[in-house]
Amino acid sequence: MIYNTLGKSGLEVSRLGFGTMRLPTKANNADIDKQEASKMLEYGIENGINIIDTAYPYHAEGLSGSGESEKFVGEFLKENSLRDEIILQTKSPVWAVEEKSDFDRFLEIQLEKLQTDYIDVYLLHSLTVPDWTKVKNLDVLDFLDDCLSSGKVKHVGFSSHIEIDYMVEILDEYPKWEVALTQMNYLDEYYQSGVMGLNYLKEMNVGSMIMEPLRGGRLVNNIPSEIQNLWDMAETKRTPVEWALQYLWNRDDVDCVLSGMTSLEQVRQNIEIASRIDEISQNDQELIREVARTYRTFLGNRCTRCGYCMPCPHGVDIINCLTEYNIAHMMGDPKASAMQYFSLIDEDSRADNCVGCNECLPFCTQMLNIPEELEKVYEYFGDEFDHF
């Protein structure tokens, strides 16, 4: 295993981290197959993974509520006497915080579930602009100060699915940030904070962690023939998993890649890739860009996210509705994209709230019939998350 220093935290982390959002399950998403999941964690730790990432809602029955992931991880670490050998990372469910005391309440619940008296890295989970405004007004930075001074938390940071401007604003607000978790893969260089965010994190010496390196598996499953034909032209032959992971590990602004693995075979495969140096040639880097360009030809519409259609008088988040639809359509997998659509876009802002007033039509630079496109989004995703 190869290790990197996680920014100014000073933590030496395996460049492959174990994400626990997609552990194997039995009857439903909350019913973790503990025997199989334990084998996966055991193998991962024995072969060099030293960071486990979890969160309050992981492996809940729905998108919110208290999940079973933290509880399972806590039981596993205690039963195997591994707590002090592992960098344990979890996240505060900021969307559920309504008053200042909720910060401490959730932290205590998580410490109990994890069966520990300290958390190595504690992140504000999936910050959106409204959530950041809310928790800042509830003195979240004072809460983080208290976490650090009490020893209940060793290092603090945040995860986010936001644009670069907002990410920079959050980073500049608090000098004690040590870790940031952002979404990145070779398709997402200019999606959300993207490569500009990674560059800024490196400049600020904030540890950089990556989520969705395989885009929920969509970069490695059901590869279109147009994409496979491109991969076959590479100077060095790699599997789709190797392309996706090595793309990230070839960047000098990525410290750790979190992978939500669902089988022991995936753990073995990812560790093998993470344990060797594989420099991607300039020609193959251009091939990756061509693969990304080809994927984008599968988009559902021509929305360029210019924003001229916003704000919608009825509150529809037109840009992000069309963006998530385009990504899902591009990858040919609505179920795998549904989590982002339903978790990142508020219920009152989803496509089904369009009333067809047509006020957005004159402003679309691509001359899209936006109400018709939003109807396609609604038909594609439905009106509730039932894709576990």
QUIQUIDA-V377864 format. One line per field, one symbol per residue. ss: DSSP state (a for helix, b for strand, c for the rest). A space follows every 50 residues. Layout:
# QUIQUIDA-V377864
ss->???
This chain:
# QUIQUIDA-V377864
ss->ccbbbcbccccbbbcbbbbcccccbccccccbcaaaaaaaaaaaaacccc bbbcccccccccccccccaaaaaaaaaaacccaaacbbbbbbcaaacccc aaaaaaaaaaaaaaccccbbbbbbbbbcaaaaaaaaaccaaaaaaaaaaa ccbbbbbbbbcccaaaaaaaaaacccbbbbbbbccccccccccaaaaaaa aaaacbbbbbbcccccccccccccaaaaaaaccccccccaaaaaaaaaac cccccbbbbbcccaaaaaaaaaaacccccccaaaaaaaaaaaaaaacccc cccccccccccccccccaaaaaaaaaaaaaaccaaaaaaaaaaaccaaac aaacccccccaaaccccccaaaaaaaaaaaaccccccc
